[in-house]
């Protein structure tokens, strides 16, 4: 599907929220590439904070003192750089490419609790809003449409069947040489869903004006076509 000249005339903000391993980053990257927009994986930012805390030895047996992590925030510098070889945006922590390391299971097991810390969210949201101040951005996460960009022109809420999401995550980990039992991957997803939906700070919820996208039975191409049609209709209506 082609958006014609509208992809250049009217820049918008696209906010994508949803559950773990439901393909938010995949569709967000595809949209950013198709539209010539910037892409920001907000979840990667919280994963970086978690990785930094793990490296500092502050997280042990899934427990930590919030105050210890808050003290580290001024030592954390985050950036995103486009890799022309992989044609994707990669995450850098204090100048180091940590795109692969932040996807490890140990980070996944702790990121929900770290992302629930008030001061962590305040800092990350400030960075996210600054990145999107000029529009022309696709950002995915848990509270993008409800909190970071409540006025985004297009909001999506993505989900999929739990077993399907588990299989996707299992396959992703296996492809990276991380051999985790299917049951453990599923338990982690269910745990993260619960933590994300019940945390005090900006819980995962569908914005009232967000469009639900259940991609349990949709291919990547079908998802992209569906969202591009939404964008085309939106930009046409605003011209």
Secondary structure, DSSP 8 states (H G I E B T S, - for coil): ---TTHHHH---EEEEEE-TTSSHHHHHHHHHHHHT-EEEEHHHHHHHHHHHHHHTT--BTTB--HHHHHHHGGG--EEEEEETTTTEEEEEETTEE-TTGGGSHHHHHHHHHHHT-HHHHHHHHHHHHHHTTTS-EEEEESSIIIIITTT-SEEEEEE--HHHHHHHHHHHHHHTT----HHHHHHHHHHHHHHHHH-SSS-----TT-EEEE-TT--HHHHHHHHHHHHHHHHHHH-
